[in-house]
Amino acid sequence: MAEKPYKTSNELFRGALILSVAAIIVKVLSAAYRIPYQNIAGDIGFYIYQQVYPFYGVAFTLSTLGFPVVISKLIAERESSKNNFAVKDILVTSFVVLSSIGIMMFAALFLGADWIAGWMKDPNLASLLRITAYSYLLMPISSVLRGYFQGINDMIPTASSQVAEQCIRVLTILVLSTIFVYQGYSHYVVGKGAVFGSITGGITGLVLLIVFVILKEEWKLILRMNIKPVNFIKISKVLVFQGLAFCITGLILILFQFVDSLHLYSLLRDTGMGEKEAKEWKGVYDRGQPLLQLGTVVANSFALALVPVISGFVKKKSEQELLNKIKLALRVSTTIGLAAAIGLLVTIKPVNQMLFTDAKGTITLAIFSLSILFTSIIMAEAAVLQSLGYSFVPVIITIIGVGSKWALNLVLVPHYKTAGAASATVLAFMIMTALFYTVLRVHIKKTLIERKYLLIILKSTVYMGTAVLLFNALFQLMFPGESRMLAAIQALIGVGIGAAVFVMTALRAGLFGEEELSLIPAGSKLKRFIITNRSIRDE
């Protein structure tokens, strides 16, 4: 792994773009496959998979977002840093530290599987947890190699390995679950096949990274590796503490799923539900997860693109430009989040039946859909804070949010069951949004979202919601049936109408200017909707 020459700004931009595109593909795949899987395995099968998924989600986030970012940062900034670490120091330390973490997490999950499954009140989950544990053994070397390639601004290995890992994982899940269901195996065996996808995917990503190492002859540095004890300690501290800070926003949704995995099923049982009924309703509740993930993909991609832009203005000490970009970030996230949340809310019944075979749990999912608004804003707020150098504030707020979710579940689930769990999620995200905004407001000391823009967003949302509700009423009068095909037609047309009304109303009212749209993904295609008379915008 030889020293690399300095990269030009064009190469840096190209690298960031490659990684952002890969991240979007991975997020879409990670959310979308759950819909056909629920169709294949049913609500109980979906419950089983979702109980175990958060344990894999942590390993995947650490190996793609957390540790690789810190390693790449250490490598990229080694010459400007006062520590002046050698690349080999960074790589050896990272491998040793991450291997130790990976082995400990593997041992904890593998040996503690029976205890964790017992806590979940479902002993049959233990075997699935043991399979998932192997993901932590793949994490160290994948993280180190991805971090190295990112550090020298060669994003192709990282991006291709992430996409390949997710593709093979999804393919394994859908193929094995289909075969096992067709052959009449139990829900838990089907779940084992799905969980096994985390292993096949992880191995695929790792093998691809190793292929890049061989092709690029980066393995030569391994032959002359050694490290100073002082450097080992310094690098270890940075790796562990900053690794957590960098990946925390990627872990927010997973940590909330963790809370539900650990005690929602048992709380439902305590309400008087039978074993089968509680599993089915937990599976129905989990339908909200792919909807939430898909709903926040755009906000996530914008947050990823936002970090280097804001960091650049921080370095240039351009306060006005920095403020403008922060305001734009919050305006975009609020716009996307509110439009997606209310759009899903008013179409949730046909969307539920179209995607998940029936309309069961529609009220719960309607409440859950409001989470899209708050998570979209949280992603932007956390990205801004990290760009400003407040790396550990998101960690503290996330801990408060997860604690709030746990406490609210205990209060609301006994009375409102899955609707209570959905309400707990929304309220906890609301608390996090308020905390993030308060920290930003205290730091920046200026209004971050102007009243005129809030009014435009709210007006556009009301128009959109009204148009879709009127269409739904008309559609039900014309086609009173309850078939899945009719639901799909209603959902797709309703979404199209809602999106068109919202976009045209918001842009014609002056929510974004042409220059601002150019900074938003696919924003250049929306410029034609901007009203030519700018008097409205200038009022």
Secondary structure, DSSP 8 states (H G I E B T S, - for coil): --------HHHHHHHHHHHHHHHHHHHHHHHHTHHHHHHHHHHHHHHHHHHHHHHHHHHHHIIIIIHHHHHHHHHHTTTTSSS---HHHHHHHHHHHHHHHHHHHHHHHHHTHHHHHHHTT-GGGHHHHHHHHTHHHHHHHHHHHHHHHHHTT-HHHHHHHHHHHHHHHHHHHHHHHHHHHHTT--HHHHHHHHHHHHHHHHHHHHHHHHHHHHHTTGGGGGGG----HHHHHHHHHHHHHHHHHHHHHHHHHHHHHHHHHHHHHHHHHHTT--HHHHHHHHHHHTTHHHHHHHHTHHHHHHHHHHHHHHHHHHHHT-HHHHHHHHHHHHHHHHHHHHHHHHHHHHHHHHHHHHHHSS-TTHHHHHHHHTHHHHHHHHHHHHHHHHHTT--SHHHHHHHHHHHHHHHHHHHHHHHHHHHHHHHHHHHHHHHHHHHHHHHHHHHH-S-SS-HHHHHHHHHHHHHHHHHHHHHHHHHHHH-----HHHHHHHHHHHHHHHHHHHHHHHHHTTSS-HHHHTTSTTGGGGGGGS-S-THHHH-
